[in-house]
Amino acid sequence: MIGRKPVDFHLPASVCQGAQDRPFGIYLHVPFCAVRCGYCDFNTYTAAELGGGGSRAEYPENARREITFAVHTMRERGLLERPVSTLFFGGGTPTLLPADALIEMKKAVEQAWGLAPEAEVTTEANPDSVTRASLERLAAAGFTRVSFGMQSAVPRVLATLDRTHDPARIPTVVQWAKEAGLQVSLDLIYGTPGETIADWRASVSTALACEPDHISAYALVIEEGTKMAAQVRRGHLPQPDDDDLAAKYEIADAAFRATGLHWYEISNWARSEHNYCRHNINYWRGGDWWGIGPGAHSHIGGVRWWNVKHPATYAQHLAQMGSPAAGIEILDDDARQLENVLLRTRLAEGMPLAQLGPGFDSAVAQLAADGLLDKAAAAHGRVVLTLRGRLLADSVVRVLT
């Protein structure tokens, strides 16, 4: 893996078309975790898995090298230089690095492109990977949001997920973040094997009692190659049940709405538009972003690429060849249309009916009659999912593509 030949990376001239009208974000992947959760298939590594280079201590300098490469590549292509409107540190667990390391990488992005006025700067965090002082340090340096991986309030459910934090710590870290001036999001997972309806209600209630600005709730997906997939395959854990998942989604949506959180994307709820995750909205609207880090994906103007995965390989490619890219593809019109429908229909704002192209009027009318699309929105030329449509979003997309 270490000696893999890099791709011949360059951006085609087409990426410049309409660039001035597209927001530009940076995703910075921090691929480190204290332990590997059994359900997770993200590109993450524990300290024991990092033999051969790519350590946490080296990471800020490696990220800075890719930032330098990105700036050079974009300028060489003549791509319009735009300030960064959103910067998102994801992982992994970014806050396993010292706060000053995250701040150093933020400064590198700011020096390279500049930050737009009112830029959103988010870091993901585990509840046991922050302190009051670290959150205050991040806020003082210009971070605006923190997204805590809560997942569940029930110790037994967290144990099944291999999560190591104490759920009793959640209210404390949320309060620390608020007092530091950060917006707070909580991430929940529903459908963990063995999780009861009562367990899920307890998690939802605990999250709401913290009064976060934003909540994400994701159905558990059993990913091939994970420890949990092996446990399900051997019969040690039950496969998540679709009816159970749907019931838990409806419970969450009703509870969130009752406390002033409204859905703006299938898996995301916020108190107001000011609290939306603007970085993710840029993904769903097909905007531009450069992904920094091992395994990070990027998209600019219909061109998509992704980096080599292992931190040691990533570091080697940056040092020797400049580009860490493992692959690149130019999306054709059909692929771009499929992605547009797939992503835009996830949003509460929906998408203009005209973007579907000719010939879909009857299909939209039938989906509305079946209760999957909002009839009033359809009558005004927009495709907007109902609650039932959110539960069957994949089926709706298949009809519309």
Long-range contacts (C-beta under 8 A, 24 or more apart in sequence): 1-310, 1-313, 2-52, 2-310, 2-312, 2-313, 2-316, 4-308, 4-313, 4-326, 6-308, 6-317, 6-321, 6-323, 6-324, 6-325, 6-326, 7-305, 7-323, 7-325, 7-326, 7-327, 7-328, 9-73, 9-305, 9-323, 9-325, 9-328, 10-73, 10-77, 11-73, 11-74, 11-77, 11-79, 11-300, 11-303, 12-303, 12-330, 13-77, 13-78, 14-301, 14-302, 14-303, 14-330, 15-77, 15-79, 15-300, 15-301, 15-302, 15-303, 16-77, 16-78, 16-79, 16-80, 16-301, 17-301, 18-301, 19-79, 19-80, 19-82, 19-288, 19-300, 19-301, 20-80, 20-82, 22-287, 22-288, 22-301, 23-82, 23-85, 23-86, 23-282, 23-287, 23-288, 24-82, 24-83, 24-84, 24-85, 24-113, 24-287, 24-288, 24-289, 24-290, 25-84, 25-85, 25-86, 25-87, 25-88, 25-279, 25-282, 25-287, 25-288, 25-289, 25-290, 26-84, 26-86, 26-87, 26-88, 26-109, 26-113, 26-289, 26-290, 26-291, 26-292, 27-88, 27-90, 27-279, 27-289, 27-290, 27-291, 27-292, 27-293, 27-296, 27-297, 27-298, 28-63, 28-87, 28-88, 28-89, 28-90, 28-94, 28-105, 28-109, 28-291, 28-292, 28-293, 28-296, 29-90, 29-91, 29-92, 29-291, 29-292, 29-293, 29-294, 29-295, 29-296, 30-59, 30-89, 30-90, 30-91, 30-92, 30-93, 30-94, 30-96, 30-97, 30-102, 30-293, 31-91, 31-92, 31-293, 31-294, 31-295, 31-311, 32-56, 32-59, 32-91, 32-92, 32-93, 32-96, 32-97, 33-91, 33-92, 33-93, 33-96, 34-93, 34-96, 34-126, 34-129, 34-164, 35-162, 35-164, 36-162, 36-227, 37-161, 37-162, 37-163, 38-160, 38-161, 38-162, 38-226, 38-227, 38-228, 38-231, 39-161, 39-162, 39-189, 39-192, 39-220, 39-222, 39-223, 39-226, 39-227, 39-228, 40-223, 40-226, 41-223, 41-224, 41-225, 41-226, 42-91, 42-92, 43-92, 43-294, 43-295, 43-309, 44-91, 44-92, 44-93, 45-310, 45-311, 50-311, 50-312, 52-312, 53-311, 53-312, 53-315, 53-316, 54-294, 54-310, 54-311, 54-312, 54-313, 54-314, 54-315, 55-311, 56-96, 56-97, 56-101, 58-315, 59-97, 59-101, 59-311, 60-97, 60-101, 60-104, 60-105, 60-108, 62-311, 62-314, 62-315, 62-318, 63-105, 63-108, 63-292, 63-293, 64-104, 64-105, 64-108, 65-318, 65-319, 66-292, 66-293, 66-307, 66-318, 66-324, 67-108, 67-109, 67-112, 67-292, 68-112, 69-318, 69-322, 69-323, 69-324, 70-112, 70-290, 70-292, 71-112, 71-113, 73-323, 79-300, 81-113, 82-113, 82-116, 82-288, 83-113, 83-114, 83-115, 83-116, 83-119, 84-109, 84-110, 84-113, 84-114, 84-115, 84-116, 84-119, 85-116, 85-119, 85-120, 85-278, 85-282, 86-119, 86-120, 86-121, 86-122, 86-278, 86-279, 86-282, 86-289, 87-115, 87-119, 87-120, 87-121, 87-122, 87-279, 88-122, 88-123, 88-279, 88-280, 89-122, 89-123, 89-124, 90-124, 91-124, 92-124, 93-124, 93-125, 93-126, 93-129, 93-149, 94-123, 94-124, 94-125, 95-123, 95-124, 95-125, 95-126, 95-129, 95-130, 95-134, 96-129, 98-134, 99-133, 99-134, 99-137, 99-138, 99-141, 100-137, 102-138, 102-143, 103-137, 103-138, 103-141, 106-141, 106-142, 106-143, 115-142, 119-144, 120-144, 120-145, 120-277, 120-278, 120-279, 121-145, 122-146, 122-147, 122-277, 122-279, 123-147, 124-148, 124-149, 125-149, 125-173, 126-165, 127-165, 127-166, 127-167, 127-169, 127-170, 127-173, 128-164, 128-165, 128-166, 128-169, 130-173, 130-176, 130-177, 131-176, 132-176, 132-179, 132-180, 135-173, 135-176, 135-177, 135-180, 135-182, 136-176, 136-180, 138-180, 138-182, 139-180, 139-181, 139-182, 143-182, 144-182, 144-183, 145-182, 145-183, 145-184, 145-185, 145-214, 145-277, 146-177, 146-182, 146-183, 146-184, 146-185, 147-184, 147-185, 147-186, 147-187, 147-214, 147-216, 147-277, 148-173, 148-174, 148-177, 148-184, 148-185, 148-186, 148-187, 149-187, 150-186, 150-187, 150-188, 150-203, 150-207, 151-187, 151-188, 151-189, 152-188, 152-189, 152-192, 152-195, 152-199, 152-203, 153-202, 153-203, 153-205, 153-206, 153-207, 154-195, 154-199, 154-202, 154-203, 156-194, 156-199, 157-192, 157-194, 157-195, 157-199, 157-203, 160-192, 160-193, 160-194, 160-195, 160-237, 161-189, 161-192, 162-227, 167-206, 170-206, 170-207, 170-210, 171-206, 171-209, 171-210, 174-210, 174-211, 174-212, 175-210, 183-213, 183-214, 183-275, 184-210, 184-212, 184-213, 184-214, 185-212, 185-213, 185-214, 185-215, 185-216, 185-277, 186-210, 186-212, 186-214, 186-215, 186-216, 187-215, 187-216, 187-217, 187-218, 188-215, 188-216, 188-217, 188-218, 188-252, 189-217, 189-218, 189-219, 189-220, 190-217, 190-218, 190-219, 190-220, 190-245, 190-248, 190-249, 190-252, 191-219, 191-220, 191-240, 191-241, 191-244, 191-245, 191-248, 192-220, 192-240, 193-228, 193-231, 193-232, 193-237, 193-238, 193-239, 193-240, 194-237, 194-238, 197-244, 197-247, 197-248, 197-251, 200-248, 200-251, 200-252, 201-251, 201-255, 204-251, 204-252, 204-255, 204-256, 205-255, 208-255, 208-256, 208-259, 208-261, 213-270, 213-271, 213-275, 214-261, 214-268, 214-269, 214-270, 214-271, 214-275, 214-276, 214-277, 215-256, 215-261, 215-268, 215-269, 215-270, 216-267, 216-268, 216-269, 217-249, 217-252, 217-267, 217-269, 218-267, 219-245, 219-248, 219-249, 220-245, 246-391, 249-390, 249-391, 250-387, 250-391, 253-387, 262-348, 263-348, 263-390, 264-347, 264-348, 264-349, 265-346, 265-347, 265-348, 266-346, 266-385, 266-390, 266-393, 281-347, 283-343, 284-343, 284-344, 284-346, 284-347, 285-343, 285-344, 285-347, 286-336, 286-339, 286-340, 286-343, 286-344, 294-324, 302-330, 302-331, 302-336, 303-328, 303-329, 303-330, 303-331, 304-328, 304-329, 304-331, 305-329, 337-401, 338-401, 341-397, 341-400, 341-401, 342-397, 342-401, 345-383, 345-385, 345-393, 345-396, 345-397, 345-400, 346-385, 346-393, 348-384, 349-382, 349-384, 350-374, 350-377, 350-382, 350-383, 350-384, 350-385, 351-382, 351-383, 352-381, 352-382, 352-383, 353-378, 353-381, 353-382, 353-383, 354-381, 356-383, 356-400, 360-400, 363-399, 363-400, 364-400, 367-396, 367-399, 367-400, 372-396
